[in-house]
Amino acid sequence: MTADISKLGVKVSWRDLTEGMVIAGAGTSRAFPTGEWSAEKPQFLEEKCKQCLLCVPVCPDSCILVTDYKRGEFDYVHCKGCGICVKACPFGAITMEGVK
């Protein structure tokens, strides 16, 4: 069974809900900007970064952009500010700051 993601946000009966452990569709997070959910956001301090890329695989929302094996800024449109990347960085190149 696959879910009809076009019904998200629509009142439906319990019979129309997605059964457990089923992926509704691939790449759907691109359609849902969730960056405004957080009061804190990670800040990238490029001068401290050693390009080890240890922060990239731990981001649950794939918000750390990488081009040619070099990390870039955060995708704040989808970043929820969980702070996992801060804990993963051994060089202190990521800090959490309040949203301005």
N, C-alpha and C positions, 0 to 999 in steps of 0.2 A: 504494500500500500504506500503510495506517495501522497504527500499533503498538497492541497491546492493553496499555495501561498498568496493567491489573490484574495483570499478570504480573511487575511490578517486584519484585525481591527473591526471586523464585522460581527454582529451578534449572530452566533450560530448555536445550535443545540449540542449537547454533549455527544451525540451520535456522529457529529461532523468533526470532532476533535481528532488530531493526529494521534495515532497509537504510539506508545512509548518506544524509545530506542530507534526511531526512524528519522532520517535526515530529510528535512522538508525540501531542500533544494540546494544546489551548490552555488557558492558565491553570493548568497543573498545579503550578506552584511554590507556589500557595496551600496545597496538600495536603502540602507537605514543609517543616516548620519547620527551617531550616538555621542559625539564629542561633548555635547553640552550637559551631559549627565554629571560631570565631576566638578568639584570645587578646587581640585588641585590637578596640575598637569606636569609631566616631566619636562625638564629643561635640559637640552643637550649643550655641554660645554666642550666645544670642538678642540680647544687647546689642551685639554686633559685626555682626550680620546686617543687610544693606541690602535684603533681599528681591529680589535680582537674579535668583534662581532658576537661576543657572548650574550649580548642583550637581545639580539634578533630572534633566536628561536624560542625565548621564554615569553615573548609578547603574545598574549592570547588573542589579540585582534590584528596581528601583523601590521602594526602601526609604525614600525621602524623601517624607513626606506633605505634600500641598499642598491647602489648602482656601481658596476664594475668593481665589486668586492670592497666597496667603501660605503660606510653608513652615512646617511644624511639626516635631515631633520625628521621630526615626528609627523605622522598623519594625524593632526589634531581633530579632524572631522570624525574619526572613528575611535580615537583614544579615549578610554574611560577613566584614566588616571589611577590605575590599580597599584602602580609603583613597583611591580615585579622587576622591571628593567633596572631600577635604582639598586635593588639588592643584587642583581646579577653582575653589575659593573664593578670590577675590582680596582678601577682607577679613579672612581669618584667623578666620572665624566657626565653623570646624569643626576640631577637633583629634582626634588619636587617643590613646585612653587604654586602659590595661590593664583587662581584665574584673575586676570586683570580686565 
